[in-house]
Amino acid sequence: MASERFRVVRAVTASALVALFGVPQSLVAQVDHIVSSTELQKATVGASQQRERNLATLRSFFSSAKAAEALKSAHMDPQQVSNAVASLSDDDLARLATRASKAQSEFAAGSLSDRDLIIILVAIAALILIIVAVR
């Protein structure tokens, strides 16, 4: 009788150890990293809103009369630049929007001349066209 109990205890212990060590630790760790659909939706909406703000910044930068004049003097089509802006990646768009915004604020503050702004504008437009052409 005692040996029968010992076998049962040993079988239960062995089953518990198999269950404990049989489940991969990575499976247990993944439970902590589950993201809810609400969080994913918020992140997606935030990213798309940021992209729209960056697009608006660049489009306003290139929509001025000075910008069109500068692009034409550099033999660039303002419409082509405007179309190319939409095809930029989010990272490139954010980087260029930051530069354009900085240039506009420095120009408004008087630390940039018209010539400097035109050079920056043409450089950003050229960079946009190059990025789009490479893809």
N, C-alpha and C positions, 0 to 999 in steps of 0.2 A: 504494500500500500504506500509506504513512504517513497519507494522508488518510482511509483506511478505519479505521485505529486511532484517529485523532483523533475521528472520528464515534462510534465505540464508547465512547471515554472520555467524550466530551461527553454521550452518551445515558445512560451510567451515572451521571455526575455530576448530570445533570438529574433522573434518577429518584430518586437519593438525596436531593436537595434537596426535591423534591416530597413524598417520604415524610417527611422531617424537618419541613417546615413545614406539611404537609397535616394532621398529627395535631393537634387542638386541645390547647392547654396545660392547659385545664381538665380534660380527660380524663386527662391524666397526673397532675394534682394530686389527682384523686379517689381514686387508688389509695392514697394515704397516709392517707385518712380512713375506711377501711373498718373497721367495728367487728365483732368476732367475735360469734357467736351466744351464746357463753358469757358475754361481757361484758354483752350485752343482757339475758340471763336474770338475771344477778346484779343488775343495775340494777333490773329489774322486781320481783324478789323483795325487794330492799331498800326500794323505794318502797311495796310493799304491806305490808311489816312496819312501816314508819314510820306508814302510815295506820292500821293496827290499833292501834298504841301511842297515837296521837292520839285515836282513837275511844274507847279504854279510859279515857284520861285524862278526856275530857269526860263519858263516861257515869258514871264514879265521882264526878265533881264534881257531877253532877245527881242522883245516886242517894241522897244523904244525906237524912235526915229534915228537916234545916234547909232543904235545897234545895227539897224538895217543899212544905214549908210556905211558903217565900218565893214560890215560883211560884204557889201557890194564892192567896196574899194579893195578888199582882199580877194575878190573874185570867188566869193562863196554865195550860194543861194540861201537866203534866209528861210525859205520854206523847207529846203532840204535839212537845214540844221534843226528847225522846229520839229520836223518829222522824226529825225534821228534821236532827239531827246527822249521820245516815248519808248524807244527800243533799248535804252540803257538798262543795265542791271540795277538793282536797288542800291548796292554799294557804290557804284559809279555815280549814280544819280544823286545820292546823299553827299558824296564828296564834292561834286561839281556845284551842287546847290549851295553848299557851305561857302565855297570859294566865290560864287557869284554874289551871294548875300553880303559877304565881307567886302567885296569890291564896291558894291553899291553903297554900303554904309560908310566906307572910307571916302568915296567920292562925295557923298552928301556932307560929310564932315569937313571936306576941303583938303584932305591929305593926299588926294589923287587929282591929277589934272585930267583934262579931256583926253589927252594923248595917252596917258597911262591907262585910263579906263578902256579906250579903244583897243590898246594892245592886249589887255587882259581879256576883253570880250572876244577878240579874234583868236587868242590862244585857247580859250575854253571851247569855242566853236570848232576849231581845228581838232582839238582833243576828242570832242564828241564824234566828229566824223571819222576819225581814226579808229576809235573804239568800235563804232558800228561797222566799219569796213573790215576790221579784223575778225569779227564774229561771223 
